[in-house]
Amino acid sequence: MKEIKEIIDMGRRLDELTCEVYTQFAKRSDFDAALIRLWKEMAEWKKGHLKHWKKISKSFAYKNMFNRSDEELKTIIKQMKNIQSELVEFLRRLRKKTITQNEAVSQTILNEFCMISDIFLEIFYTYGETLENGPSDFVKECGAHLMRMADVLKPYMRLNPLYAVLLKSLVEFKYKFEFLETTYGKKRKAAG
């Protein structure tokens, strides 16, 4: 299915771009130390994630766990292309150092929000089945990373509506993960 291959390639590219963004944020001496530490950690996490994307692109077998149509996949691709274009434009601005700390915080939420998409959850879950620790550990690691990010950003997001959107997305992430576990994972195997 060529759409899935394109989505995987775009997921990898988005992680490359966000890794660069976080690396640039971490270099800013005018940003709060707690945020700089977070962005250093996030850049390192993204680097590790890129290794997974490389493996996924070589051996991934799409199972269509959420019963998507080809049209839905094409819509996802279109959305991801828009996100990628916006991220590239943001990087141009960032290289000129014309952003504020508040803009950096908002961009962090936007970067991770797109990665919470259930298409990536499904890809990571299926890929996780090939790992020694299984899909649960890999997806739980992603969720823990996102929760840590949300906790660190909370004091900076008091008036930013993006924070509420992020929290809602994290709840949906958990719900969809539970669906995958119940339907395809060890909870189903234990019940069967």
C-alpha positions in Angstrom: 0.0 0.0 0.0 1.9 3.1 -1.3 0.0 5.5 1.0 1.4 3.8 4.1 4.9 4.0 2.7 4.4 7.7 2.1 3.0 8.2 5.6 6.0 6.4 7.1 8.4 8.5 5.1 6.7 11.7 6.1 6.6 10.6 9.8 10.4 10.1 9.6 10.8 13.5 7.9 8.6 15.2 10.5 10.8 13.7 13.3 13.9 14.9 11.5 12.6 18.4 11.3 11.3 18.4 14.9 14.7 17.1 16.1 16.3 20.1 14.4 13.8 22.4 15.9 14.4 21.1 19.5 18.2 21.3 19.0 17.8 24.9 18.0 15.5 25.7 20.9 18.1 24.1 23.3 20.8 26.4 22.1 18.9 29.5 23.1 20.4 31.1 26.3 17.5 33.5 26.6 15.0 30.6 27.2 14.3 29.2 30.7 16.6 26.4 31.8 13.8 23.9 32.4 12.7 24.3 28.8 16.2 24.0 27.5 16.6 20.7 29.3 13.3 19.5 28.0 14.3 20.4 24.4 17.7 18.7 24.8 15.9 15.5 26.0 13.3 15.8 23.2 16.0 16.2 20.5 17.8 13.0 21.9 14.5 11.1 22.0 13.8 12.1 18.4 17.2 10.9 17.3 16.4 7.5 18.8 13.0 7.6 17.2 14.6 8.1 13.8 16.4 4.8 14.2 12.9 3.2 14.6 11.6 5.0 11.6 14.5 3.5 9.5 13.6 0.0 10.6 9.9 0.6 10.1 10.4 1.8 6.5 12.3 -1.4 5.7 9.9 -4.0 7.2 6.5 -2.6 8.1 3.4 -4.6 7.3 0.3 -2.5 7.5 -2.6 -4.2 9.3 -5.3 -1.4 9.0 -6.4 -1.8 12.6 -8.6 1.2 12.5 -10.2 0.2 9.1 -9.1 3.2 7.1 -10.1 3.6 3.5 -7.6 4.7 0.8 -9.3 8.1 0.8 -8.7 8.5 4.5 -5.0 7.7 4.0 -4.8 10.2 1.2 -6.3 12.8 3.5 -3.8 12.0 6.2 -1.0 12.4 3.6 -2.4 15.8 2.5 -2.5 17.0 6.2 1.0 15.8 6.8 2.3 17.6 3.8 0.7 20.8 5.1 2.3 20.2 8.6 5.7 19.6 6.9 5.4 22.8 4.9 4.6 24.8 8.1 7.4 23.2 10.0 9.9 24.0 7.2 8.7 27.6 7.2 9.0 27.7 11.0 12.6 26.4 10.8 13.5 29.3 8.4 12.3 31.7 11.0 14.0 29.9 13.8 17.4 30.0 12.1 17.0 33.8 12.1 16.3 33.6 15.9 13.2 35.7 15.6 10.9 33.7 17.8 10.0 34.1 21.5 10.0 31.5 24.2 6.1 31.4 24.0 6.3 30.7 20.3 8.8 27.9 21.0 6.5 26.4 23.6 3.5 26.6 21.2 5.5 25.1 18.4 6.5 22.2 20.6 2.9 21.4 21.2 2.1 21.7 17.5 5.0 19.4 16.7 4.0 16.7 19.0 0.3 17.1 18.4 0.7 15.8 14.8 2.7 12.8 16.1 -0.2 11.8 18.4 -2.2 10.9 15.3 -3.8 7.5 15.5 -2.1 6.5 12.2 1.3 6.8 14.0 -0.1 5.0 17.0 -1.1 2.1 14.8 2.3 2.1 13.0 4.2 2.2 16.2 2.0 -0.5 17.8 2.4 -2.8 14.8 6.2 -2.1 14.6 6.4 -2.7 18.4 5.2 -6.3 17.8 8.6 -6.9 16.2 10.5 -5.7 19.2 11.7 -7.9 22.1 9.6 -6.0 24.7 6.5 -6.0 22.4 4.2 -3.2 21.2 3.0 -2.1 24.7 6.4 -1.0 25.9 7.2 0.9 22.7 3.9 2.8 22.6 3.9 3.3 26.4 7.4 4.9 26.0 5.9 7.3 23.5 3.0 8.1 25.8 5.4 8.7 28.8 7.5 11.0 26.7 4.4 13.1 25.7 3.2 13.2 29.3 6.6 14.4 30.5 6.6 17.1 27.9 3.0 18.2 28.9 4.1 18.4 32.6 7.1 20.5 31.9 5.2 22.8 29.6 2.2 23.3 31.9 3.6 26.3 33.8 4.2 28.0 30.4 0.8 27.3 29.0 -1.6 29.0 31.4 -3.3 31.1 28.7 -2.5 29.0 25.7 -5.5 27.0 24.3 -3.1 24.6 22.7 -2.4 23.0 26.1 -6.0 21.9 26.4 -5.9 20.4 22.9 -2.7 18.5 23.8 -4.3 17.1 27.0 -7.4 16.0 25.0 -5.1 14.4 22.5 -3.2 12.5 25.2 -6.5 11.1 26.5 -7.4 10.0 23.0 -4.0 8.5 22.7 -4.6 6.4 25.8 -8.0 5.4 24.7 -6.8 4.2 21.3 -3.9 2.4 22.8 -6.3 0.6 25.1 -8.4 -0.3 22.0 -5.3 -1.8 20.3 -4.3 -3.7 23.4 -7.8 -5.1 23.9 -8.4 -5.9 20.3 -4.9 -7.0 19.2 -2.6 -7.2 22.2 -1.9 -9.2 25.2 -5.2 -8.3 26.9 -6.9 -10.1 24.0 -4.5 -13.0 24.2 -5.0 -13.3 27.9 -8.8 -13.4 27.5 -8.7 -15.9 24.7 
